[in-house]
Amino acid sequence: MAKTKVLIIVKTYPSISTKYEETVCTAGMKENGDWIRIYPMPFRKLPYAQQYPKYQWIEMDLVKNKSDFRPESYRPKDVDAEDLISFGDKIDTKYKWAKRKQIVLQNVYTDLTLLIDEAQTVGKYTSLAVFKPTRIKKFVIEKATRDWSEKQKATLRQGNLFEDKSDFEVVKKLPFKFSFTFEDCNGRESTLMNEDWEVGALYWKCLERHHGDEVAACADVKKKYWDDFAKTKDLFFFLGTTKLNQLRAPSPFVIIGTFYPPIELQQSLF
């Protein structure tokens, strides 16, 4: 059976699943622009050579995740296979983002109510989307719990589906939540948490640079996501749902990634 070709676009910050231990939600697009979610994926337990970056074309033997009603959800057929992932080209930004935009921006939502309706409509159940906010109002930083829950810790102690590695250190939990408040094309205001791996990695990098000063680290994160991305870039959100909340939450989406090409200025015809 032919492997599925996917352009990796999203990797969320690692979380502790009560079923799968530490996992990363990976999502990407096929060549026709259709979204696909790869979950569960023990990303940080993969051999280093198999740890794919974003905007990397990969091929993987995927099967529909039958325990997940969301149509985009697939899982690796055999996570322990030696040839689990084959690598293709990586789309960098040397072409001024044009190649990335050609694939990523094939279907862009601007109406959040419409997207939520699709997510909760039988026969659609849309759970991944590119969204363009009409107005970004603020970047919000809030304190969060500083450690994994007792239930999550119990999962780590019990072991699970994936083979444990004695030298594997579980990722640290982020002590802050980072969110955007924005309006859609109809003026609907929402605040959605950003669960992208990049925002978490940036926080830890800034915390180290500031020798443990959390206030300074958060200020640097805000400088990047608010002063740079929100104010000087053409910012899009990659939105995704969780299986648990999609059919019951009034607003089931979170931000699972950001897309921030430079703003293209209209050239004068004269």
Secondary structure, 3 states (H helix, E strand, C coil): CCCEEEEEEEEECCEEECCCEEECCEEEECCCCCEEEECCCCHHHCCHHHCCCCCEEEEECEEECCCCCCCCEEEECCCCCCCCEEEEEECCCCCCCHHHHHHHCCCEECCHHHHHHHHCCCCCCCCEEEECCCEEEEEEEEECCCCCCHHHHHHHHHCCCCCCCCCCCCCCCCCEEEEEEEECCCCCEEEEEECEHHHHHHHHHHHHHCCCCHHHHHHHHHHHHHHHHHHHECCEEEEEECCCCCCCCCCCEEEEEEECCECCCCCCCC
